[in-house]
Amino acid sequence: MDQLALLLLLLLGAVVSVPVGDRLGLPAPVLMTLVGIVLALLDFVPNVNIPPELILPGLLPPLLYAAVRRTSWRQFAANKRPIFLLAVALVFITTVCVAVVAHTIVPGLPVAAAVVLGALVAPPDPVAATAVAGQLGLPRRLVSILEGEGLFNDITAIVLYHVAIAAVVSGTFSLPRASLELVLSALVALAIGLALGWISIRLLSMLGDATLQVGLTLLVPYASYVLAEELHGSGVLAVLVTALYLAEAKDPDDVLMRLAGHTFWDVVDTLVTGVAFGLIGLELHQAIRTAVGRWHEMLGWAAAIVAVVILVRLVYLLPATWLTKQLHALRDYDEEIPMSWRETVVMWWSGMRGVASVALVLAIPLNTANGSPFPDRNEIVFIAFGVIMATLVLQGLTLPWLVKRLGVRADAEIGAAFERELAIRATRAAKRRLKEIEDVEELPQELSEQLARGASDIGARISPDLGDEERREAYEQRARRLKRLRRIQGEMLSAARHEVLAARSEPGADPEVVDRVLRHLDVRSLR
């Protein structure tokens, strides 16, 4: 089996793992990690030969962009304090605790190398948090905080990682310089993210065609990441800013772009997520190779660091959640925070490590500036993979059980109430616009009444229980007639499509003309 066959196998697994995971009650990313582990243990499966410096820029930009599309700046702003406490403060604390323990238990491990280990295992993975927690029906406020933590904590961890690597390689460290690098990295990323977002909006309006627009959205996150990294900024933050800018600047009337983009990014998210977590499992051979002859000793070190990572998150979350709730009670903060100990426990157990940690492990240099081997690199690699596998597999497999056991579920009534509110607002907006048109155009009474009923139907289609009983009954009657009409029209259009498609195989038929007519029928079928 060569590298191409392995990639195709991972892509196939990414697609199949979704329905299989649903049937088994397992998150698809965790299932793909298990698949990768199994493949890594098979002799005929080759080692993955991907340069470490290409893993983060190759996988993170589309995954981050897809995750941001499901949220909004308003959600981040509403949860700014919990996200800051998790994405910045907790990453620093975890890094320090892991570094102290690792420096203590691993003989001869330098402090700077211990900080490298702490930084690369500190951040929970944004993709794991979104993919695993998002499938469990958790309260929206809890998912928003987990998504925000996962999306922003990589920024802190990667900066700490680079500072620690520089200290090991060069043998020097300057706290003021490290602090300045952190600030400059954020400023550069913000500037690039906003600039590319602004440029992208203009390019999207110039292109006009939905196919070209969707293609551009695939290039934008990569461009944002690479440009920021080239200018010594945070590529992760640049992608987040660009994605949020584009999400907030959507054109409400660009229906084709929205439908095509939604489908396209669902496909990209599924495939890239599957490949990313499959690679995590496949990289297990790295850890196995480094532990030959020292299994007992290195497993003990890995278990100790796993315990530190998990316990620090719990010990930190309990007072942090209490403090945030107290501040929320004292002042009118517009924040959505976990309101029960059950939600706090779920948040604690959702700290899976993933793609970013793997990429940072593989990117550790082999040698320092003076040519000597990077101190204790094998030990760091093994311990890091132990943390990644333990948190991702152990927590990922047991999180659905824990959520069910604790009874943490999204409040369906809140979602239904908001849906009804949006239905009412949409109906009122349609009626206002109809009134404005009637003020400047003279419409026949029959047409005006039909349009008014159509405006009411807009809300009824969104929320069927909207309106009084008589109106609902009238709508249901119209819906039944419309359903019958659409069924018959669907059969007619199906016959038309079969006839046009059959013409594609006839001698002298121009396939481009056939495809153009078929596209017209397809669009008509969606109406």
NORCORWO-V149653 format. One line per field, one symbol per residue. ss: DSSP state (A for helix, B for strand, O for the rest). psi: psi as a letter, one per 30 degrees, with the letter a starting at -180 (. if undefined). A space follows every 10 residues. Layout:
ss=???
psi=???
//
This chain:
ss=OOAAAAAAAA AAAAAAAAAA AAAAOOOAAA AAAAAAAAAA OOOOOOOOOO OAAAAAAAAA AAAAAAAAAO OOAAAAAAOA AAAAAAAAAA AAAAAAAAAA AAAAAOOOOO AAAAAAAAAA AAOOOAAAAA AAAOOOOOOA AAAAAAAAAA AAAAAAAAAA AAAAAAAAAA OOOOAAAAAA AAAAAAAAAA AAAAAAAAAA AAAAAAAOOA AAAAAAAAAA AAAAAAAAAA OOOOAAAAAA AAAAAAAAOO OOOOAAAAAA AAAAAAAAAA AAAAAAAAAA AAOAAAAAAA OOOOAAAAAA AAAAAAAAAA AAAAAAAAAA AAAAAAAAAA OOOOOOOOOO AAAAAAAAAO OOOOAAAAAA AAOOOOBOOO OOBOOOAAAA AAAAAAAAAA AAAAAAAAAA AAAAAAOOOO OAAAAAAAAA AAAAAAAAAA AAAAAAAAAA OOOOAAAAAA AAAAAAAAAA AAOOOOOOAA AAAAAAAAAA AAAAAAAAAA AAAAAAAAAA AAAOOOOOOO AAAAAAAAAA AAAAAAO
psi=kaeeeeeeee eeeeeefeee eeefgkkeee eeeeeeeeef fkefklkkik keffeefeee eeeeeeeeff aleeeeefge eeeeeefdee eeeeeeeeee eefefjkgjl eeeeeeeeef fekkkeeeee eeeffghlke eeeeeeeeee effeeeeeee eeeeeeeeef glkjeeeeee eeeeeeeeee eeeeeeeeee eeeeeeeeke eeeeeefeee eeeeeeeeee ghljeeeeee eeeeeeefgk jffieeeeee eeeefeeeee eeeeeefeee efgffeeeef gkfheeeeee eeeeeeeeee eeeeeeeeee eeeeeeeeee likikjlkgl feeeeeeefg hklbeeeeee effklelaeg flkkkheeee eeeeeeeeee eeeeeeefee eeeeefhjlk jeeeeeeeee eeeeeeeeee eeeeeeefff kjkkeeeeee eeeeeefeee eejfgkllee eeeeeeeeee eeeeeeeeee eeeeeeeeee eefffkkfkj eeeeeeeeee eeeeff.
//
